[in-house]
Amino acid sequence: MTQDERYMKQAMTQARKAEKLDEVPIGCVIVYQDKVIARGYNRRNTDKNTLSHAELNAIKKASRVLGDWRLEECTMYVTLEPCQMCAGAIVQARISRVVIACMNGKAGCAGSILNLLQMPQFNHQVETTYGVLEKECSQMLSDFFKRLRVRKKEAKEAAKMAGSQGDRFRDSR
């Protein structure tokens, strides 16, 4: 197992924490000098906060650990390609390298829709590695959304049944 795979597995552990909260399973770890200094996972619904993405939660913790907003010489491992907000925060934090498991064709801004991490117009560009444990992370996300669709369908059917039973009750009076 490579070093990148080892740290990505730790990011996957964070993603599973999100999944246990019924959050989209996205996890992240930040490494400095071969040591994990911060972990984060998606908590948007739990925290009722748009900003509670795995990457932002980890950046906040890493800044506290290092005592600086600059996270130079840090590597971020994230299970899903960052969105525009997180990609912007990564550039602003001056993170040196980001390792991404799977891409996000709908909202990814590290190569899918845009590549904010490597825009020459910015004063900082981020070295990026793609596809580390891609299959495993992609499968975790696919399985989550499959289960979510089933639950939504079941809830819709249950609501429909409850509504039709209510109609029968009203009709029997």
Disulfide bonds with the S-S distance in Angstrom:
none
